[in-house]
Amino acid sequence: MNSLKFEGKGFTFFKIHFVNVILTLFTVTLLYPWAMVREIKFFCHNLSLAGQPFVFTGTTRSFFKDYIKTFLVFLCIFLVCIGGGIIFGVYQSSMVSIPFYFVTVIVCIILIYFFLPIVLHGSINYRFDHTNWGEIKSTYSGKLSELVPLYFTGMLLTSLTGGIYQAWYQVKLARYLLQNIRFGSLRFDFSGESKKLFFLFLKGTLLSFITLGIYGIWYAKELYEYSVNNVVVRKGDQEFNLHSDANTLEVFEMMVGNFLLIVLTLGIGASWAYMRYYSFIINHCVVPADFDFSLIDESQENEIVGPTTTHWLDKWNPKLIA
């Protein structure tokens, strides 16, 4: 029996998402926090575990300040890049104009790479710290001082190796994030191997190219199975892996159906496509039938309390939604 279930309806989500997009655009994203809280509450309300829905307790006010700070940072980076372009246009006859513009672009790219993990951290932090399942609470204990170098190094090595390091980077990132998530007394880990993911990427890319994209259906199924089957759940001495029960035909129906929904409706059907995708991801993620959910309690097991960190990055523990 599949204990995870998602029952979101496309039309209901369309009404929420349509209003959110309009308000976000007309307010220059200032109402983005309010819009995202509405969407997350919709997802949690329609997501259930063992027949009991999740509840999202977050409010707009609880992360609005961090969102504004992040918004201003990215606005400043954007203005610096635009300013560099303007100066280049005005003084393009000068010998230093090209090096100046080149340095400006590089600095902006570095700043964006630096702040992306901060946004990731803040989003995960906010979502998990405000999501409950009955009396059971979830938490995220990751630190920016650990996530920023992991993210930055991974993206840099992936770029320098032409994408080869991507497999190693994704496994390290997944393992770090899962190891810092708690769901009551449950702990998580990721058992995937980087080499296996690399060869999965290599085979999938080559065969998809050779078959003009036809193998992409099998490739998507293999990636989904790899992601789900390597999620480890622990409670005390007990341990189990999640399991994917998706077959190729179901993946084909989901992918082709979503493509047609979006293309034939000129994008209007994106909300229905998103619901179909989310339902597929959740409903094919199987928890072992013999696991007793009553064993989950509120305690946070095996927590090791270390000394208070003094790293400057950890002084800012943002909570926002991306």
Helices and strands as residue ranges (DSSP letters): E 4-6, H 10-26, H 32-46, E 47-49, E 52-53, E 55-56, H 61-90, H 97-129, E 131-133, E 136-140, H 144-160, H 166-179, E 181-183, E 186-190, H 194-210, H 216-229, E 231-235, E 238-241, E 243-244, H 248-264, H 270-283, E 285-286, G 293-295, G 312-315
